[in-house]
């Protein structure tokens, strides 16, 4: 193994013939498979051989560089710009939950927006890090197949441990236009506890809202989704004309016409919609709970 930018790189990853992989590239793997670490590593290798690489992070529970409950995409600034996260143009789409289960439509809408963003940016390669939801009973396999249909990937990388991905991989092996690369889960990967995952999300929210200020919005003049339930602490997004996030916000209070939010929004861009999530963030601990 070697170490690259604080990532321990197993020999099996270094041996991959990435130069022959065509885009789009999707990465599949269960939770605690090292999927996001592999995606980070793969981005560096792709950025060394392409002029512009788009990285789409759809792991809404444990995002590599975005906030929990969001899908984020960013592009590199040129060949050899291997730093992570990519330093170029960035867009954020709000899902409003830390799990795709029960939120598949919002996840797919966000990914559709990110696909269009990557096309507009004229990315030479598109890399998608997916979530760790694979349980068929919670829609994991259906969601992965929807991502395959949406992106029509030329390459799918599966981080495998025993046969947990088999319901997904078995049909993929027979698609003639897909290069399926199966990589064993690295022995160095260690499971993270539920408490550790919650602590990570709380730390992300705490840092993001550190500079937040109180903002009143006359919501009767905005498109508000999906309801008018202004529960204190509810996570929300201020969205611009293109549906992308201008800033996240926490509900403080509301009356018949206005809602008061805590948000770091700078005032740049016009708010066209207020989208409410299904998470409540404790404003003292920044721990999230589902509404």
C-alpha positions in Angstrom: 0.0 0.0 0.0 1.0 3.7 -0.4 -0.4 6.9 1.0 -1.6 9.7 -1.2 -3.0 12.9 0.3 -3.7 11.1 3.6 -5.5 8.2 1.7 -4.2 4.7 2.2 -4.0 3.3 -1.3 -4.1 -0.5 -1.6 -2.2 -2.2 -4.4 -5.4 -3.4 -6.0 -6.4 0.2 -6.7 -3.0 1.2 -8.1 -3.1 -1.8 -10.5 -6.4 -0.7 -12.2 -6.0 0.3 -15.8 -7.9 3.6 -15.4 -6.6 5.0 -18.8 -8.9 2.6 -20.6 -12.1 3.5 -18.7 -14.7 5.6 -20.6 -17.1 8.1 -19.0 -19.6 8.3 -17.4 -18.2 6.3 -14.4 -20.5 5.2 -11.6 -19.2 3.8 -8.3 -21.3 1.3 -6.4 -20.7 -0.2 -3.0 -22.4 -0.8 0.4 -21.9 1.4 3.4 -18.4 1.0 4.9 -16.9 -0.4 1.7 -14.4 2.5 1.2 -16.5 3.7 -1.7 -16.0 7.5 -1.1 -12.3 7.0 -0.4 -12.0 5.1 -3.7 -13.9 7.9 -5.5 -11.6 10.5 -4.1 -8.6 8.5 -5.3 -10.1 7.8 -8.7 -10.8 11.5 -9.3 -7.1 12.2 -8.9 -6.2 9.7 -11.5 -8.8 10.9 -13.9 -7.8 14.5 -13.4 -4.3 13.6 -14.4 -5.4 12.4 -17.9 -8.5 14.6 -18.7 -8.8 18.4 -19.2 -11.9 18.7 -17.1 -13.4 16.1 -14.7 -16.8 16.5 -13.0 -17.3 14.8 -9.7 -20.8 14.2 -8.5 -21.2 13.3 -4.8 -24.6 11.6 -4.3 -23.7 10.1 -0.9 -26.2 12.3 1.0 -25.5 10.8 4.4 -21.7 11.0 4.4 -20.7 13.4 1.6 -17.0 13.8 0.8 -17.1 17.5 0.4 -20.8 18.7 0.4 -23.3 19.0 3.2 -25.4 16.1 4.4 -28.9 16.0 2.8 -27.5 17.4 -0.5 -26.1 16.3 -3.8 -23.1 18.3 -4.8 -21.1 18.5 -8.1 -17.9 20.2 -8.9 -15.5 20.3 -11.8 -11.7 20.5 -12.0 -9.9 23.5 -13.4 -7.8 21.7 -15.9 -5.6 18.7 -16.6 -3.4 17.9 -13.7 -5.6 19.7 -11.2 -5.8 16.7 -9.0 -6.6 18.4 -5.7 -9.8 17.4 -3.9 -12.5 18.6 -3.8 -12.4 20.0 -7.4 -11.8 23.7 -7.3 -13.9 24.7 -10.3 -17.6 25.5 -10.7 -19.9 23.9 -8.1 -23.6 23.3 -7.8 -25.7 21.9 -4.9 -29.1 20.2 -5.1 -31.2 19.7 -1.9 -32.6 16.3 -1.0 -33.6 17.1 2.5 -32.8 13.8 4.1 -29.7 11.8 5.1 -30.9 8.7 3.4 -32.2 8.0 -0.1 -34.9 5.6 1.3 -38.2 7.3 0.9 -36.6 10.1 -1.0 -35.7 8.5 -4.3 -37.5 11.1 -6.5 -35.5 13.9 -4.9 -32.3 12.0 -5.4 -33.0 11.3 -9.1 -34.1 14.9 -9.7 -30.8 16.1 -8.1 -28.8 13.7 -10.2 -30.6 14.8 -13.4 -29.7 18.4 -12.6 -26.1 17.5 -12.0 -25.9 15.5 -15.3 -27.0 18.6 -17.1 -24.6 20.8 -15.2 -21.7 18.5 -16.2 -22.8 18.7 -19.8 -23.0 22.5 -19.7 -19.5 22.6 -18.2 -18.2 20.4 -21.1 -16.6 17.9 -18.7 -14.4 15.3 -20.5 -15.2 12.7 -17.8 -18.0 12.4 -15.2 -17.5 10.5 -12.0 -20.5 9.7 -9.8 -20.1 8.5 -6.1 -23.4 6.9 -5.2 -24.9 6.3 -1.8 -24.4 3.0 0.2 -28.0 2.1 0.0 -28.2 -1.4 -1.6 -31.0 -3.1 0.4 -33.7 -4.2 -2.2 -36.3 -3.9 0.6 -35.6 -0.2 0.9 -35.3 0.5 -2.8 -31.6 0.3 -3.0 -31.4 -1.9 -6.1 -34.2 0.0 -7.9 -32.4 3.3 -7.2 -29.1 2.0 -8.5 -30.8 0.8 -11.7 -32.4 4.2 -12.1 -29.0 5.8 -11.9 -27.7 3.4 -14.6 -30.7 4.4 -16.8 -30.1 8.1 -16.1 -26.3 8.3 -16.8 -26.0 5.3 -19.2 -22.5 4.7 -17.8 -19.7 3.3 -19.9 -17.9 2.1 -16.7 -19.3 0.8 -13.4 -16.9 0.2 -10.5 -18.3 -2.1 -7.8 -16.5 -2.4 -4.5 -17.5 -6.0 -3.6 -17.6 -7.9 -0.3 -18.9 -11.4 -0.7 -22.2 -11.3 -2.6 -24.0 -8.3 -1.2 -24.1 -6.5 -4.6 -25.1 -9.5 -6.6 -28.7 -8.5 -7.2 -27.3 -5.4 -9.0 -24.2 -6.8 -10.6 -25.7 -10.0 -12.1 -27.7 -8.1 -14.8 -24.9 -5.5 -15.3 -22.5 -8.3 -16.4 -24.7 -8.9 -19.4 -25.0 -5.3 -20.6 -22.7 -5.1 -23.7 -21.9 -1.4 -23.4 -20.9 -1.4 -19.8 -17.4 -2.1 -18.5 -18.0 -3.6 -15.1 -15.0 -3.5 -12.9 -15.2 -5.5 -9.6 -12.8 -4.4 -6.9 -12.6 -6.2 -3.6 -13.3 -4.1 -0.5 -9.9 -3.2 1.1 -9.0 -5.0 4.3 -8.1 -1.7 5.9 -11.8 -0.5 5.8 -13.3 -0.2 9.2 -17.1 0.1 9.9 -18.3 3.4 11.3 -20.8 3.4 14.1 -24.2 5.1 13.8 -22.9 7.5 16.5 -19.8 8.3 14.5 -21.9 9.0 11.4 -24.3 11.3 13.3 -21.3 13.1 14.8 -19.8 13.7 11.4 -23.1 15.2 10.1 -23.4 17.4 13.2 -19.9 18.7 12.7 -20.7 19.6 9.1 -23.8 21.5 10.1 -22.1 23.3 13.0 -19.3 24.5 10.7 -21.8 25.6 7.9 -24.1 27.5 10.2 -21.4 29.1 12.3 -21.8 32.4 10.4 -25.6 32.2 10.0 -27.8 35.2 10.6 -31.5 35.7 11.1 -33.4 36.2 7.9 -37.1 36.9 7.5 -38.8 35.7 4.3 -42.3 36.5 3.1 -43.1 33.0 2.1 -46.5 33.9 0.6 -44.5 35.4 -2.3 -42.4 32.2 -2.9 -42.9 28.7 -4.1 -42.8 26.6 -0.9 -42.3 22.8 -1.1 -43.6 20.4 0.0 -45.8 22.0 2.7 -46.1 24.9 5.2 -44.9 23.0 8.3 -42.4 25.5 9.8 -41.2 23.3 12.6 -38.4 25.0 14.5 -35.1 23.5 13.5 -36.4 22.1 10.2 -33.7 22.0 7.6 -34.5 24.0 4.4 -33.0 25.2 1.2 -33.2 28.6 -0.5 -33.3 27.8 -4.2 -32.6 30.0 -7.2 -34.2 30.1 -10.6 -32.4 27.0 -11.8 -33.4 24.9 -8.8 -29.9 24.8 -7.4 -29.3 25.7 -3.7 -28.3 29.3 -2.9 -27.9 28.4 0.8 -29.3 26.0 3.4 -31.3 27.4 6.3 -32.9 26.4 9.7 -36.4 27.4 10.5 -36.7 29.5 13.6 -40.4 30.6 13.7 -43.2 31.7 11.4 -46.5 33.5 11.3 -49.2 33.8 8.6 -47.1 35.5 6.1 -43.4 35.3 7.0 -40.9 32.7 8.2 -37.7 33.5 10.1 -34.6 31.5 9.1 -31.1 31.0 10.3 -28.9 31.0 7.2 -25.4 32.0 6.0 -26.9 33.2 2.7 -25.0 36.2 1.5 -27.9 37.7 -0.4 -26.3 36.9 -3.8 -28.9 35.5 -6.3 -32.7 35.7 -6.2 -34.6 33.3 -4.0 -37.3 31.7 -6.1 -38.3 28.8 -3.8 -38.1 27.6 -0.3 -37.8 23.8 -0.1 -38.3 22.2 3.3 -36.6 18.9 4.2 -37.6 16.1 6.5 -34.8 16.6 9.0 -34.8 18.7 12.2 -31.4 20.0 13.3 -31.0 20.8 17.0 -29.6 24.3 17.1 -27.5 23.6 20.2 -25.9 20.2 19.3 -26.6 20.2 15.5 -27.6 16.6 15.7 -30.2 15.6 13.1 -33.5 13.7 13.6 -36.1 12.8 11.1 -39.4 14.6 11.2 
